[in-house]
Amino acid sequence: MKSAQQLKHAVEEKSIIGNFSKEHEKFLTERRTQQRREEAAVPPWVGYIEEEEMKKQILALSKVIYFIFFSNQN
């Protein structure tokens, strides 16, 4: 069992396959990170035909909810 682990370690460290595996993992990690950034940075109205009108309505709704929440705090 120990020799199999040593062989695996040697292949990973000193071969093209090992280098490929490391680069592939690095690529996948960077890709996931970029996807999270792209998904997190897009407002909900982006991509719709009437973006500007949708933006105004969503932001107006936020103000109404804020007003209702804080007006009931008395």
C-alpha positions as semicolon CSV with decimal commas, in nm:
position;residue;x (nm);y (nm);z (nm)
1;M;0,000;0,000;0,000
2;K;0,282;0,235;0,087
3;S;0,463;0,173;-0,241
4;A;0,146;0,248;-0,436
5;Q;0,117;0,583;-0,259
6;Q;0,483;0,655;-0,324
7;L;0,438;0,571;-0,692
8;K;0,132;0,793;-0,716
9;H;0,318;1,076;-0,547
10;A;0,617;1,034;-0,780
11;V;0,393;1,038;-1,089
12;E;0,207;1,345;-0,968
13;E;0,523;1,534;-0,883
14;K;0,755;1,442;-1,168
15;S;0,551;1,375;-1,479
16;I;0,355;1,558;-1,744
17;I;0,039;1,400;-1,606
18;G;0,111;1,552;-1,267
19;N;0,172;1,894;-1,420
20;F;-0,145;1,864;-1,623
21;S;-0,347;1,769;-1,315
22;K;-0,216;2,069;-1,122
23;E;-0,285;2,308;-1,407
24;H;-0,631;2,162;-1,459
25;E;-0,719;2,209;-1,091
26;K;-0,587;2,565;-1,104
27;F;-0,795;2,635;-1,415
28;L;-1,112;2,495;-1,257
29;T;-1,061;2,697;-0,940
30;E;-1,008;3,019;-1,136
31;R;-1,309;2,946;-1,354
32;R;-1,537;2,888;-1,052
33;T;-1,412;3,208;-0,891
34;Q;-1,476;3,409;-1,207
35;Q;-1,827;3,263;-1,246
36;R;-1,913;3,359;-0,888
37;R;-1,791;3,714;-0,947
38;E;-1,989;3,746;-1,269
39;E;-2,306;3,606;-1,114
40;A;-2,280;3,823;-0,805
41;A;-2,220;4,151;-0,989
42;V;-2,527;4,159;-1,215
43;P;-2,833;4,355;-1,101
44;P;-3,168;4,179;-1,158
45;W;-3,282;4,417;-1,433
46;V;-2,980;4,369;-1,660
47;G;-3,059;4,193;-1,987
48;Y;-3,426;4,283;-2,008
49;I;-3,572;4,484;-2,297
50;E;-3,687;4,773;-2,078
51;E;-3,392;4,777;-1,841
52;E;-3,424;5,138;-1,729
53;E;-3,797;5,111;-1,647
54;M;-3,746;4,783;-1,466
55;K;-3,461;4,937;-1,264
56;K;-3,682;5,227;-1,159
57;Q;-3,964;4,993;-1,051
58;I;-3,736;4,764;-0,852
59;L;-3,566;5,054;-0,675
60;A;-3,904;5,216;-0,603
61;L;-4,024;4,889;-0,451
62;S;-3,717;4,884;-0,228
63;K;-3,807;5,232;-0,099
64;V;-4,165;5,124;-0,024
65;I;-4,049;4,819;0,170
66;Y;-3,795;5,033;0,360
67;F;-4,067;5,288;0,447
68;I;-4,312;5,019;0,562
69;F;-4,048;4,847;0,775
70;F;-3,922;5,161;0,948
71;S;-4,261;5,331;0,984
72;N;-4,378;5,034;1,197
73;Q;-4,080;5,062;1,433
74;N;-4,253;5,324;1,656
